[in-house]
Amino acid sequence: MRAEERKRRILARARADGRVDVVEMAQELRVAPETVRRDLRVLDEHGLVRRTHGGAIPVESAGFETGLRFRSGSHVPEKRRIAKAAAERLDDAETVFIDEGYTPQLVAEALPTTNPLTIITASLPTAAAMSEHPSCTVLLLGGRVRGHTLATVDHWTTRMLGEMVIDLAYIGANGISREHGLTTPDPAVGAVKARALAASRRKVFVGTHTKFGVSSFHRFAEVSDLEAIVTDSGLSSHEAHRYTLLGPKVVRA
């Protein structure tokens, strides 16, 4: 089997399963584990996967994006810790934008509802979950629904956001890096995120350590735009400090 075909199969497995194991892949391809490691190094250099201990995970790009089903089953304990820590940053905010995605949804569900809150979101699952709270007014942004994430996009969505002034935005991303800022594969999604950030006085990024050092296709914000970054302890203290130097407070839950 040629090297290019081997790398295609490795990448396809990573994208189908959410990760690839070196030993299992070597057995399947009938090659040495070091051959798979070498292929993963090349795929990592090309920005298609990110190497982990014993394997690699796929990097989302213009040609590949995970769906809500995968995200809701990945790194769940870390996401719940992030949500709890992020919700504690609500302070006196009364209007809150909740981004699409599973981690922002968990943040919404962790928010205290003793006082009235207005939740603005493009996410259908988040709108449904928060509408159950009598103290919450939910504004669901209209637009085209993306089946992958069950969230709305396009000019209807951004037009509504353009008419708002929001106290606090909890924002997610497919990747965050010091060099390229916050990125996402789909420019339509990026436009909604950018408009939400522009409308918000305070901005908090929420995401697991796997998002860091990753760059996707469309940039919608800079790290320096953020008040805070809330992630898990999988991000090293040294790397967290490097992001702090760009402006935001970094919380490792």
C-alpha positions as CSV (number, residue, x, y, z in Angstrom):
1,M,0.0,0.0,0.0
2,R,1.3,3.4,-1.0
3,A,2.0,6.0,1.7
4,E,-0.7,8.4,0.4
5,E,-3.4,5.7,0.4
6,R,-2.3,4.7,3.9
7,K,-2.6,8.3,5.2
8,R,-6.1,8.6,3.6
9,R,-7.3,5.5,5.4
10,I,-5.8,6.7,8.7
11,L,-7.5,10.1,8.3
12,A,-10.8,8.4,7.3
13,R,-10.7,6.2,10.4
14,A,-9.9,9.2,12.7
15,R,-12.8,11.2,11.3
16,A,-15.2,8.3,11.4
17,D,-14.4,7.2,15.0
18,G,-13.3,10.5,16.5
19,R,-9.8,9.2,17.1
20,V,-7.3,6.7,15.8
21,D,-5.1,4.2,17.8
22,V,-1.6,3.5,16.5
23,V,-1.5,-0.2,17.5
24,E,-5.0,-0.9,16.1
25,M,-4.3,1.0,12.9
26,A,-1.0,-0.8,12.4
27,Q,-2.7,-4.2,12.7
28,E,-5.4,-3.2,10.3
29,L,-2.9,-1.9,7.7
30,R,-0.4,-4.7,8.4
31,V,2.4,-2.3,8.9
32,A,4.7,-1.4,11.8
33,P,3.4,1.0,14.5
34,E,6.3,3.3,13.7
35,T,5.0,3.6,10.2
36,V,1.6,4.7,11.5
37,R,3.3,7.2,13.9
38,R,5.3,8.6,10.9
39,D,2.1,9.0,8.9
40,L,0.4,10.7,11.9
41,R,3.3,13.1,12.2
42,V,2.8,14.1,8.5
43,L,-1.0,14.5,9.0
44,D,-0.4,16.6,12.1
45,E,2.0,18.8,10.2
46,H,-0.7,19.3,7.5
47,G,-3.2,20.3,10.2
48,L,-5.5,17.3,9.6
49,V,-5.0,15.5,12.9
50,R,-3.6,16.3,16.3
51,R,-1.4,13.7,17.9
52,T,-2.3,12.3,21.3
53,H,-0.7,9.6,23.5
54,G,-1.0,6.4,21.5
55,G,-2.8,7.9,18.6
56,A,-4.5,11.1,17.2
57,I,-7.8,12.9,17.0
58,P,-9.1,14.6,13.8
59,V,-8.9,18.4,13.4
60,E,-12.0,20.1,12.1
61,S,-11.5,21.9,8.8
62,A,-13.4,23.3,5.8
63,G,-13.9,19.8,4.6
64,F,-14.7,18.1,7.9
65,E,-16.8,19.0,11.0
66,T,-18.0,16.9,13.8
67,G,-21.7,16.9,14.7
68,L,-23.6,17.5,17.9
69,R,-23.9,13.8,18.6
70,F,-20.2,13.3,18.6
71,R,-19.6,16.4,20.7
72,S,-22.1,15.4,23.3
73,G,-20.2,12.2,24.0
74,S,-16.7,13.5,24.0
75,H,-14.8,14.8,27.1
76,V,-18.1,15.2,28.9
77,P,-16.6,15.4,32.5
78,E,-14.3,18.2,31.4
79,K,-17.1,20.0,29.6
80,R,-19.3,19.9,32.8
81,R,-16.4,21.3,34.9
82,I,-15.9,24.1,32.3
83,A,-19.6,24.9,32.3
84,K,-19.8,25.2,36.1
85,A,-16.7,27.5,36.2
86,A,-18.0,29.6,33.2
87,A,-21.5,30.0,34.8
88,E,-19.8,31.5,37.9
89,R,-18.7,34.4,35.7
90,L,-22.3,35.5,35.1
91,D,-22.0,38.3,37.7
92,D,-24.8,40.9,37.1
93,A,-25.4,40.0,33.5
94,E,-29.1,40.0,32.6
95,T,-28.9,39.3,28.8
96,V,-26.7,36.4,27.8
97,F,-25.8,35.0,24.4
98,I,-25.2,31.2,24.3
99,D,-23.3,30.0,21.3
100,E,-24.2,26.8,19.4
101,G,-22.5,23.6,20.6
102,Y,-22.6,21.2,23.5
103,T,-20.3,23.0,25.9
104,P,-22.1,26.3,25.6
105,Q,-25.4,24.4,26.1
106,L,-24.0,23.0,29.4
107,V,-23.0,26.5,30.4
108,A,-26.6,27.7,29.9
109,E,-27.9,24.8,31.9
110,A,-25.5,25.6,34.7
111,L,-26.5,29.3,35.0
112,P,-28.3,30.3,38.2
113,T,-31.9,31.0,37.4
114,T,-32.9,32.6,40.7
115,N,-33.0,36.0,39.0
116,P,-34.6,36.8,35.6
117,L,-32.4,36.1,32.6
118,T,-32.8,36.7,28.9
119,I,-31.1,34.0,26.9
120,I,-30.2,34.7,23.2
121,T,-29.2,31.7,21.2
122,A,-29.0,30.2,17.7
123,S,-29.0,26.7,19.2
124,L,-32.3,24.8,19.1
125,P,-31.3,22.3,21.9
126,T,-30.2,25.2,24.2
127,A,-33.4,27.1,23.5
128,A,-35.5,24.0,24.3
129,A,-33.5,23.4,27.6
130,M,-33.7,26.9,28.9
131,S,-37.4,27.5,28.0
132,E,-38.2,25.1,30.8
133,H,-37.1,27.7,33.4
134,P,-39.9,30.2,34.3
135,S,-37.3,32.9,35.1
136,C,-35.7,32.7,31.7
137,T,-36.9,34.5,28.6
138,V,-35.5,32.7,25.5
139,L,-34.9,34.5,22.2
140,L,-34.2,31.9,19.5
141,L,-32.5,33.6,16.5
142,G,-34.1,32.7,13.2
143,G,-32.4,31.5,10.1
144,R,-31.3,28.4,8.2
145,V,-30.9,25.4,10.5
146,R,-27.6,23.4,10.1
147,G,-28.4,19.7,10.7
148,H,-24.9,19.1,12.0
149,T,-25.3,21.3,15.0
150,L,-29.0,22.1,15.1
151,A,-28.3,25.9,15.1
152,T,-29.3,28.7,12.8
153,V,-27.1,30.8,10.5
154,D,-27.2,33.3,7.6
155,H,-28.4,36.8,7.3
156,W,-31.6,36.4,9.3
157,T,-29.6,35.4,12.3
158,T,-27.0,38.1,12.0
159,R,-29.6,40.8,11.4
160,M,-31.3,40.0,14.6
161,L,-28.0,40.1,16.5
162,G,-27.2,43.5,14.9
163,E,-30.2,45.0,16.7
164,M,-29.1,43.9,20.2
165,V,-26.8,45.0,23.0
166,I,-26.0,42.0,25.1
167,D,-24.3,41.9,28.5
168,L,-22.4,38.7,28.2
169,A,-21.5,36.1,25.4
170,Y,-20.4,32.6,26.0
171,I,-18.7,31.6,22.8
172,G,-17.2,28.4,21.5
173,A,-14.9,27.6,18.5
174,N,-13.6,24.7,16.6
175,G,-10.1,25.9,17.3
176,I,-8.2,28.6,19.3
177,S,-4.6,29.6,18.8
178,R,-2.4,32.5,19.8
179,E,-1.4,33.0,16.1
180,H,-4.8,32.7,14.4
181,G,-7.3,33.5,17.1
182,L,-10.7,31.8,17.2
183,T,-11.7,29.8,14.1
184,T,-14.5,27.6,12.7
185,P,-14.8,25.6,9.5
186,D,-18.0,27.4,8.2
187,P,-18.0,31.1,7.3
188,A,-21.7,31.3,7.9
189,V,-21.2,30.1,11.5
190,G,-18.3,32.4,11.9
191,A,-20.5,35.4,10.8
192,V,-23.0,34.6,13.6
193,K,-20.2,34.3,16.2
194,A,-18.6,37.5,15.1
195,R,-21.9,39.4,15.2
196,A,-22.7,38.0,18.7
197,L,-19.3,39.1,20.0
198,A,-19.7,42.6,18.4
199,A,-23.0,43.0,20.2
200,S,-21.7,41.8,23.6
201,R,-20.1,43.9,26.3
202,R,-18.3,40.9,27.9
203,K,-17.0,37.8,26.0
204,V,-16.0,34.5,27.5
205,F,-14.6,31.5,25.5
206,V,-15.5,28.0,26.7
207,G,-13.8,24.9,25.3
208,T,-11.8,21.9,26.2
209,H,-8.0,21.7,26.0
210,T,-8.2,19.9,22.7
211,K,-9.3,23.1,21.0
212,F,-6.0,24.9,21.7
213,G,-3.3,25.2,19.1
214,V,-5.9,24.3,16.5
215,S,-6.7,26.5,13.5
216,S,-9.7,26.0,11.3
217,F,-10.8,27.7,8.0
218,H,-12.6,30.9,9.1
219,R,-11.3,33.3,11.8
220,F,-14.0,35.3,13.6
221,A,-12.2,36.8,16.7
222,E,-8.9,37.4,18.3
223,V,-7.8,36.0,21.7
224,S,-7.4,39.6,22.9
225,D,-11.1,40.2,22.3
226,L,-11.9,38.0,25.2
227,E,-12.5,38.8,28.9
228,A,-11.8,35.2,29.9
229,I,-11.0,31.7,28.6
230,V,-12.5,28.8,30.5
231,T,-11.1,25.4,29.8
232,D,-10.0,22.2,31.6
233,S,-6.8,21.3,33.4
234,G,-5.6,19.4,30.3
235,L,-4.2,22.7,29.1
236,S,-0.8,23.1,30.8
237,S,-0.3,26.1,33.2
238,H,2.6,27.2,31.0
239,E,0.4,27.3,27.9
240,A,-2.4,29.0,29.8
241,H,0.1,31.7,30.8
242,R,1.0,32.4,27.2
243,Y,-2.7,33.0,26.4
244,T,-3.0,35.3,29.5
245,L,-0.2,37.5,28.0
246,L,-2.6,38.3,25.2
247,G,-5.2,39.8,27.6
248,P,-7.9,37.3,28.9
249,K,-7.9,35.6,32.2
250,V,-7.5,31.9,31.8
251,V,-9.5,29.6,34.1
252,R,-8.5,25.9,34.1
253,A,-11.4,23.9,35.7
